[in-house]
Amino acid sequence: MLHQTNRYLWLIILVSVVLYFGQAVLIPLFLGALFAMLMAPLCRKLDKKMSRGFSGFICTTIVLVSLLIIIGVAAWQLATLVEDLPAVKERSGKLLSEAEKFIQSRFSISPAKQESIVQRQLKSIGQSAGSYAGQMLGGLTSTVAWLVLSLLFTFLFLYNKERYESFFVKIFKNQEPAKVKLVVEKISHVSEQYLLGRSFSILILFVCYTLGLLIIGVKNALLLAAVASLLTIIPYAGTIAGSVFPVIMAIITEDSFQPAIWTGAVMIVIQAIDNYFIEPYVVGGEVNLSAMATILSIVCGGLVWGVAGTILFIPLLAIVKIICDHVESLKPYGYLMGDPDGNKPSAIKQWIQGKFGKKKSKTSGK
């Protein structure tokens, strides 16, 4: 028992070291795998009408165009935010003045002393501004490189997708090939359904947030909606941060607190819709993870891969859970990682299976 425990500990340490030092390659590789899983259903349909290379190129181009649209909308909204900086600065000054008065009345700290504390902090930040700028430039360069590599990996995954099935069959040559192929097909199918459901969920939330913020009249509604919806990729912390960020921006950019109150109400209502409708009806519970597994994956992902890890380790753990659920010896680990109340498929998937399942059975009966 102790020998087996030590072996598992050494395996965890080895995997962590490989993930940490290999992140320059592994992050774009995993991004490419996720993009390929998202586009695999469309690629299979296009393969029937054209060559594999052309269908893979079209699917990769769709991913590229989607990323460029997201980046373009973000850049447009950020440019608008920069134009409003003078008004934001004036509004921030008023809020700081009110905060100083509040602190003075509650804690008896004079405004002069508060300003001296803030000035010391600003001075220390200014001294390290150069290093921060260098880090931001390096981070931007690495992000662009990751995206380029991930698109290349996406095309290669789509172009050679059947070879990976044969690869697993050859690895598990002691098992029945039909059984191995069935497990690989199940893993691929459930992964695709989960990733497509998560993508549709983010898109629906983006539309809902945008409509709600536009009705209120909050500035930079598209940017705030995009940030709030994309952060839902990170459970718990991302959902909270995505809801708080638009409220803070409404406080800073608007002349009164009323838009911020309405923004908070909109975020709460849409989050309730997400919890009680979008998640069960669009994403489903095929690969739901327990709260413990989710929090551990976020923390470990942040330690190993930084911000990218907090996002990518969730679907990575979900795929690991799928593998565990379909391999007999690993089922206990899949059970441990899973949510006992979240094993129902999405209602949309049940409806599709019901419709096409009946048609298929009638056809087979004939």
N, C-alpha and C positions, 0 to 999 in steps of 0.2 A: 504493500500500500504506500509506504513512504517513498519507495523507488519510483512508483508511478507518479506520485505527486511532484517529486523533483523533476521528473521528465517533462511534465506539463509546465512547470515553472520555467525551465530552461527554454521550452518552446515559446512561451509568452515573451521572454526576454529577447530571444533571437528574432521573433517577428517584429517586436517593437524597435529593435536596432535597425533592422532592414527597412521598416517603414520610415524611420526618422532620417536615416542617411540616404535613402533612395527616393525622397519626396520629389526631387526635381524631375524624375521620370515617372514615378508611380502616380502622382497627382494628375498629370495630363492623360496617363494611360487609363486611370479609372474614370476620368471625365469622358474620355473617348468611348469607353465601354458603356457608360450610362447613355450617352447620346445615341450609340448604336442600338441599344436595347429599345430606346424610344422610337427610333426610325425603322426598326426591323419589320413590323407589320406592313408598313408602306413599301419597304424595299422588296419584300416577298411578292407583293402584288405587281410591282414594276418589273420584277425579274421575268414574269410571264410574257411581258410585252416588248422587252428590250434586253440588251446585253447586261451582264452583271456589273461591269465597270461603269456603264452609263447610269444605271439605276442607283448604284452607290454614290456616284458623283451628284446626282439630283438630290438625294437625301442629305448628303453632306452640305450641299449648297443651301438647302432649306434651313439647316441648323445655323449656318453662317449668317444667312439673311435675318433669322430670328434674333441672333446675338447682336447684329448690327442695328436692328430696329430698337432693341432695348438700350444699347449704348447711345444711339442717336436721341431717343426720347430723354434719357438721363442728362445728356449734354445740353439739350435744348432747355430743359427745366433748370439746370444749374446755371446756365447763362442768364435766364430770367431772374434767378435768385441773386446773382451777382449785381444785376442792375438795381435791385431793391435794397442793396446793402446800406446805403445812407439812411433809408427809412428804418431798416432793421437796427442800425446802430443807435438811432435816436430813441426808438422804442426800448432797446436794451438799457440805455442810460436811464430812462424813466423807471424801469423795473428795478435797476440796481439802487437808484435813489430811494425807492419805496422799501426795498429790502434792508438798506442801511438804517432807515428810520425804525423799521420793525426790530432789527437786532439791537439797536440802541435802547429801545423801550423795554425789551424783554431781558437783555443780558448786560445792559449798562456799558456797552462798548462804544466809544465815541466814533463818529464817522472818520476822523483823522487816523485813528488807530486801525480801523478797518481798511482804509485806503493804503496804509503803509504795508499791511499784511498782503493785500492784493498786489501791490507794486513789487514786493519781494518775490512773490510767486511768478509774476509776469517776467521779471528780470531773469529768473532761473530758466523759465521757458524760452526766453529770447536767446540765452546763451547756448541752449541745446537745439535751437531752431535749425541751424545748419545741418546737424546730424539727422534731425527728423526729416528735413527736405531730402537729404541723400537717401534715407531709408524709403521715403515715399517714391522717389524716382526709381530706386532699385526694385521696389515692390510692383510698380507699374510695368517696368520692363519684364519682370518675371511673369506677371499676369498675362501680358501679350504673348510671351513665348509659350506659356502653358496652353493658351487658347489655340494658337497655331498648331502645336503638337497634338492637342486633343482632337482637332478637326482631322488631322492626318491619321491618327489612330482610329477615328470614327470610320473613315473610308476603308481602312484596312480591315477593321472588324466586320464591316458589312460585306466587303468583297470576299472574305474567306470564312464566312460564318459556318459553313458546313464542316470545315476542317477542324473546328474546335470540338464538335460532336465526336468526330473520329478520334481526336486526341484523347478524350476522356474514355472512349471505348478501349483504346490501346493501353491506357494507364491501368484500367480495371479489367485487364484481360482475363483474370481468373473468374470474373462474374459473367453472367449471361449478357451478350451484347444487346439483346432486345430490352432487357431490364435497365441497363445503363442508359440506353437511348431514351427510354421512357422517363427516367429520372431527370435527364438533361432537358428534355422537352418540357417537363413540368416546371423545372426551375426557370427556364427561359420564359415560359408563358406567364407564370405568376409574377416574375420580375417586370415583364413588359406591362402587365395590367397594373401593377403597383406604381410604376414610374409614370405611365399615362394618366392614371387616376390622380397622382400627386400634381402633375403638370396642369390638368384640367382644374384641379382645386385652386392652384395659384392663379390661373387665368380668371376663374369665376370671382375669387376674392379681389383681384385687381379691378375688375369691372365694377363690382359692388362698392369698393372703396372710392373709386374714381367718381361714380355717380353721386355717392353720398357727400363727398368733399366738394364737388362742383355745385351741388344744390345749396350747400351751406355758403359757398363762395370763398373758400379758403384758397390762398395763393399757392401756386406750384402743386396743384392737386394731383397731377399725373406722377410727379416725382415721389410725393408722399405715399400715394397708393402703391406705386411700384416697390418702394422700400418696405412698406408694411406687409404686402403680399409675399414678397420674396423671403422675408425673414421668417415666415411661417414654416420654411423648410426645417428650421431649428425648433423643435418642440419646446414648450414651456418658456424658456428664456427668449427665444426669437419672437414668439407670439406677444409676450409682454412688451419687449423692446419695440416691436412693430406698431403696437397700439399707443405707446407713450410718445414715440417720436413725432407723429403728426400733431399731437396735442401741444407739445413743447414748441413746435414750429408755428402753430397757430397763435400761441401766446406771444411769441417774439415778433411775428410779422403783422399781426392785426392790431387795431387801435383799441380794442376792448377785449374783455375776457369772454364775452358771449360766444364768439366763434369757437374758442377753445372748449367751452362747455358742450356745445353742440357736436364738435368733433369727437370728444370723449364719448358722448352718447351714441354716435354713429359707430364708433369702433366697438363698443360693447354689444350693440345690436347685431352687427355683422359677425362678431366672434361667436355669438350665440347661434346664429344661422349656420356658421361653419361647424360648430360642435354637434349640432342636432340634425343638420341636413346634409351639408356638403361632405363631411367626413364619412358618415355611414352610407350615403347614397351614391357618392362619386368615387371615393378612395376605397371604401370597404375595409374589411379586417383580415384579409388573407395573410398579411405579414405584420400585423400589429405587434409592437414591442412593449414590454412592461416599462413602467416608469423608471425602475431601477436600471434596466438595461439601457434605456434611452439616455438617462443622465450620465451614466458611466461612459457611454460612447461619446457624448458631447465633451466631457471632461478629458478623456483620453485623446480624442481627436484634436482638441485644442492644444494639449501638451505636445503631441507628436507633429501635427501639420499646421498648427496655428488656426487662423480663421477658416481656411479651406477644410481643415479637419473637422471642425464643428458642424460643417455642412455635409461633407462627403462621408463621414463615418456613420451617419444615420442610414442612408441607403446601403452602405457596405455591410452594416450589421444586419439589415433586413434581408439582404441576399444570403448572408451566412446562415440566418435563421431558416430561410427556405431550404438550403442544402441540408441543414440539420433535421428539418421536418420530413425530408424524403430519403434520408439514409438511416437505416434501422438502428445502427449502433450509436448514432448521434441524436436520436429523437429526445432523450432526456434533456440535452442541452437546449434544443429548440423549445421544449416545454418551459424550461427555466427562463429563457429570454422572452417568451411570448406573454401576451396579455390574455388571461383566462376569459375575459369578457369581450374580447375583440376578434373572434374567429369566424365571424359571419362575412360572406362575400358581399360586395356592393349590390344594391338593388338594381342598378343599371345592368351590371353583369348578369344577375339572375334573370332579368327580363330578356336579355339577348340570348342567353342559353336556353330559356324556355321557348322563345320564338324559333330559333334556328335548330334547337334540339328536336322539336316536333316535326319540322320540315324534313330533317335528316332521317328521323325514324320512319316517316311515311315513305320517303324515297327508297330507303333500304327495304321496307316491307314489300314494295312493288317489285 
